[in-house]
Amino acid sequence: MHMFDGMGGGWWMMILWWVIIIAAIVLLVRYATPTGSPPPQKSALDILKERYAKGEISKEEFKEKKKDLLE
């Protein structure tokens, strides 16, 4: 007697099971690794605006540094 005769050919269930396991591993690896592209860098003007918004520099310093950057 064969073990899977009563199931109508359960070998396809085993193949499906392994396909699901391999697909899950591939998805986990894909989402766990970085994409390789670095995050976009901020411009000097963006950083200056952030510093002014945080109150790290005064309005006069902001205007002076902005003028220097745009020259």
Contacts in CASP RR format, 6 or more apart in sequence:
PFRMAT RR
TARGET T0000
AUTHOR 0000-0000-0000
METHOD contacts of the structure
MODEL  1
MHMFDGMGGGWWMMILWWVIIIAAIVLLVRYATPTGSPPPQKSALDILKE
RYAKGEISKEEFKEKKKDLLE
4 10 0 8 1.000
4 11 0 8 1.000
7 13 0 8 1.000
42 50 0 8 1.000
44 69 0 8 1.000
45 66 0 8 1.000
45 69 0 8 1.000
45 70 0 8 1.000
48 57 0 8 1.000
48 62 0 8 1.000
48 65 0 8 1.000
48 66 0 8 1.000
48 69 0 8 1.000
51 57 0 8 1.000
51 62 0 8 1.000
52 59 0 8 1.000
52 61 0 8 1.000
52 62 0 8 1.000
57 65 0 8 1.000
END
